[in-house]
Amino acid sequence: MKLKVGLVQQSCNENREENIEKSIQGIQSCAAKGAELVVLQELHTGIYFCQAEEVDKFDMAEPIPGPSTETFGQIARDLGVVLVLSLFEKRAPGIYHNTAVVLKKDGSIAGKYRKMHIPDDPAYYEKFYFTPGDMGFHPIQTSVGKLGVLVCWDQWYPEAARLMALAGAEMLIYPTAIGWESTDPKEEKDRQFGAWQTIQRGHAVANGLPVIVVNRTGVEKDWTEVTGGIQFWGQSFVAGPQGEILYQAPAHEPVSTVIEIDKQRTEDVRRIWPFFRDRRIDAYEGLLQRYLI
């Protein structure tokens, strides 16, 4: 019931091939350490282009299946690992998604998840680029278990985590691209990071599941010079089913590491903390409303 999970935290630039090579080197490093599952960060083949709204950036998108699933599918086959990718998907003219793809050990596509919650904040203008996902919250079955894959902004929503858990996810996985705006004071930066980690540890506790979060690192400039760019805060982490931190990466360094999780602990923890048993499913209809007043 033990599973070795690889995390690849990297910086990205405008050179797609360099970014892909960093990801491949990270996967290879994790596989050499015994990883059976390797998770990559959000949009790892390119820059975080959502800092500004520019129609030319849609040219970065690709179909699924497509070039990235072919390249990384070969890596999955060669190394015998399950991979979680995060890609800018071109679905049809004018319809683009922020999509996570899970590849099997034979390199074929096990499934995908289209990001459901789309932010629209200064330097994170994702609504301009991404159509909200329409595939729901369904775990993806693989040889290493049922993966509850979500993406970045989804990590703030307990409903998404709960629905994945109720559908049988054995772990929650969040490819992520989040950081600090350059003018934020240190106190605000600390509050933001603390909230981000705390809510995801809360998902682990509430659902009795391990949570795996892989974030970008490095500074990416705003090419329009409207803002000072984003310092991605890295600090990818793994939490156990009681919210305990099993690993936390440094903020400003690339990381390729392997963490062992014990899937049996989900059963053990849910026996002593039976939150699923005690849910009042007869009284939650208000959750389907935008607001109750």
C-alpha positions in Angstrom: 0.0 0.0 0.0 3.1 2.3 -0.1 3.5 4.5 -3.2 6.5 6.5 -4.2 5.4 9.8 -5.8 7.8 12.1 -7.7 7.3 15.9 -7.6 8.9 18.1 -10.3 9.1 21.8 -9.4 10.7 23.9 -12.1 11.1 27.4 -13.5 9.9 28.1 -17.1 10.8 30.5 -19.8 9.7 31.3 -23.4 11.7 28.4 -24.9 9.3 25.5 -25.0 11.9 22.9 -25.7 14.0 24.0 -22.7 10.9 23.7 -20.5 10.1 20.3 -21.8 13.7 19.2 -21.3 13.6 20.4 -17.7 10.4 18.4 -17.1 11.9 15.3 -18.7 15.1 15.5 -16.6 12.9 15.9 -13.5 10.9 12.8 -14.4 14.0 10.8 -15.1 15.5 11.9 -11.8 12.3 10.8 -9.9 12.1 7.5 -11.8 15.7 6.8 -10.8 14.7 7.2 -7.2 11.9 4.7 -7.5 8.9 6.9 -8.3 5.9 5.1 -9.7 3.9 8.3 -10.2 5.4 11.6 -11.2 3.4 14.9 -11.0 4.4 18.0 -13.0 3.4 21.6 -12.2 0.6 23.6 -14.0 1.4 24.6 -17.6 4.9 23.3 -17.4 5.7 23.5 -21.1 5.7 27.3 -21.3 5.6 30.6 -19.5 2.6 31.6 -17.4 1.0 33.6 -20.2 -2.1 34.7 -18.3 -0.3 37.7 -16.8 -1.8 39.7 -19.7 -4.6 39.3 -22.3 -3.1 38.8 -25.8 -4.7 36.8 -28.5 -1.4 35.7 -29.9 -0.8 33.6 -26.8 -3.6 31.2 -28.0 -0.9 30.0 -30.4 0.7 28.2 -27.5 -2.2 25.8 -27.1 -2.2 22.3 -28.5 -4.6 19.4 -29.1 -4.9 16.4 -26.8 -3.7 13.9 -28.0 -0.9 16.0 -29.5 2.8 16.9 -29.4 3.1 16.9 -25.6 1.2 13.7 -24.9 3.3 12.0 -27.6 6.6 13.3 -26.1 5.8 12.5 -22.5 4.0 9.3 -23.5 7.3 8.0 -24.8 9.0 9.0 -21.5 6.3 7.2 -19.5 6.8 4.1 -21.6 10.6 4.2 -21.3 10.6 4.7 -17.6 7.4 2.7 -16.7 5.9 5.5 -14.7 2.4 7.1 -14.5 2.6 10.9 -15.3 0.4 13.8 -14.5 0.8 16.6 -17.2 -0.7 20.1 -17.3 -1.3 21.5 -20.7 -3.0 24.4 -22.6 -5.5 22.5 -24.6 -6.9 23.6 -27.9 -10.3 21.8 -28.1 -11.9 23.7 -31.1 -11.6 27.1 -32.7 -12.3 29.6 -29.9 -12.5 26.9 -27.2 -9.4 26.4 -25.0 -8.9 24.7 -21.7 -6.4 24.4 -18.9 -6.2 20.6 -18.9 -4.4 18.0 -16.8 -3.6 14.7 -18.5 -2.8 11.4 -16.9 -0.6 9.0 -18.8 -0.4 5.3 -18.1 2.9 3.4 -17.7 2.6 2.3 -21.4 2.3 6.0 -22.5 -1.3 5.9 -23.4 -3.8 8.5 -22.0 -5.6 7.2 -18.9 -7.8 10.3 -18.7 -7.9 14.0 -18.4 -9.4 16.8 -16.3 -10.3 20.3 -17.4 -9.9 23.0 -14.8 -13.3 23.9 -13.5 -12.7 27.0 -11.4 -11.1 29.8 -13.5 -9.7 32.9 -11.8 -9.6 36.5 -13.1 -7.3 38.6 -11.0 -4.5 41.1 -11.8 -1.7 39.1 -13.4 -4.0 35.9 -13.5 -6.3 36.7 -16.4 -7.3 33.1 -16.9 -10.9 33.8 -17.9 -9.6 35.4 -21.1 -7.9 32.1 -22.1 -9.7 29.2 -20.5 -13.2 27.9 -21.0 -14.4 26.3 -17.7 -14.1 22.6 -17.6 -17.2 20.5 -18.5 -16.0 17.0 -17.4 -17.0 17.2 -13.8 -15.0 15.8 -10.8 -14.1 12.2 -11.6 -11.0 10.4 -10.5 -8.8 8.8 -13.1 -8.1 5.1 -12.7 -4.4 4.1 -13.1 -2.2 1.2 -12.1 -1.1 3.2 -9.0 -4.7 4.0 -7.9 -7.6 6.4 -8.5 -6.2 9.9 -8.9 -8.3 12.9 -8.0 -6.6 15.4 -10.3 -7.6 19.1 -9.9 -5.7 22.2 -11.0 -4.5 25.3 -9.1 -7.5 27.6 -8.4 -9.6 24.5 -7.8 -7.5 24.0 -4.6 -9.4 26.7 -2.8 -12.8 24.9 -3.2 -13.7 22.2 -0.7 -16.6 21.1 -2.9 -14.2 20.0 -5.6 -12.0 18.0 -3.2 -15.1 16.5 -1.6 -16.7 15.4 -4.8 -13.4 13.7 -5.9 -13.2 11.9 -2.6 -16.8 10.8 -2.7 -16.1 9.4 -6.2 -13.4 7.2 -4.8 -10.2 9.2 -5.3 -7.3 7.8 -3.3 -5.3 11.0 -3.3 -5.8 14.6 -4.4 -3.3 16.0 -6.9 -3.0 19.7 -7.7 -0.6 21.0 -10.5 -0.2 24.7 -9.6 1.1 28.0 -10.7 0.8 30.5 -7.9 3.1 33.2 -6.6 3.5 36.7 -5.2 3.0 40.0 -7.0 6.2 41.9 -6.7 4.8 44.8 -4.6 3.2 42.7 -1.9 4.8 43.3 1.6 6.3 40.3 3.4 3.4 40.1 5.8 0.9 39.7 3.0 3.1 37.2 1.3 3.2 35.1 4.4 -0.6 35.3 4.9 -1.2 34.2 1.3 1.1 31.2 1.4 -0.2 30.2 4.8 -3.8 30.3 3.6 -2.9 28.4 0.5 -1.3 25.6 2.3 -3.8 25.5 5.2 -6.8 25.1 3.0 -5.3 22.2 1.1 -4.2 20.5 4.4 -7.9 21.0 5.3 -8.9 19.0 2.2 -6.6 16.2 3.4 -8.2 16.3 6.9 -11.8 16.6 5.8 -11.5 13.7 3.3 -8.9 11.5 5.0 -6.7 11.6 1.9 -3.1 12.5 1.0 -2.8 15.7 -1.0 0.0 16.3 -3.5 0.7 19.9 -4.7 3.3 20.8 -7.3 3.9 24.5 -7.8 6.1 26.6 -10.2 9.2 28.4 -9.0 11.2 31.3 -10.4 10.4 34.8 -11.5 8.4 35.5 -14.7 8.4 39.0 -15.9 5.2 40.8 -17.2 6.2 41.4 -20.8 3.7 44.3 -21.0 5.4 46.0 -18.0 2.1 46.8 -16.4 3.1 44.9 -13.3 6.4 43.8 -11.9 5.8 40.1 -12.8 5.2 37.1 -10.6 7.6 35.5 -8.1 6.2 31.9 -8.1 6.6 30.7 -4.5 7.4 27.0 -5.2 7.1 25.2 -1.9 5.4 22.2 -3.4 4.2 19.9 -0.7 2.7 16.6 0.3 0.2 16.3 3.2 -1.0 13.1 4.8 -4.6 12.2 5.5 -4.6 14.1 8.9 -3.1 17.2 7.2 0.4 16.4 8.4 3.2 17.8 6.2 5.2 14.9 4.8 7.4 17.1 2.6 7.8 20.8 1.6 10.1 22.0 -1.1 12.1 25.2 -0.9 10.7 28.4 -2.4 13.3 29.4 -5.0 14.9 26.2 -6.3 14.0 23.6 -8.8 13.2 20.2 -7.2 12.9 16.6 -8.4 12.1 14.5 -5.3 10.3 11.4 -4.3 8.0 11.1 -1.3 6.5 7.8 -0.1 2.8 7.9 0.9 0.9 5.1 2.7 -2.4 4.6 1.0 -3.5 2.3 3.9 -3.6 5.3 6.2 -6.8 6.6 4.5 -8.6 3.5 5.8 -7.0 3.9 9.2 -7.8 7.6 9.5 -11.4 7.3 8.3 -12.1 4.7 10.9 -11.1 7.1 13.8 -12.4 10.2 12.1 -15.6 9.0 10.3 -16.5 12.3 8.6 -18.1 10.5 5.7 -20.3 8.5 8.0 -21.5 11.5 9.9 -22.3 13.9 6.9 -25.8 15.2 7.0 -26.6 14.7 3.4 -30.3 15.3 4.1 -29.5 19.0 5.1 -27.0 20.2 2.5 -29.3 21.3 -0.3 -28.3 25.0 0.2 -24.9 24.2 -1.2 -26.4 24.3 -4.7 -27.3 27.9 -4.3 -25.0 30.9 -5.0 -26.0 32.6 -1.8 -28.8 32.0 0.8 -29.8 35.5 1.6 
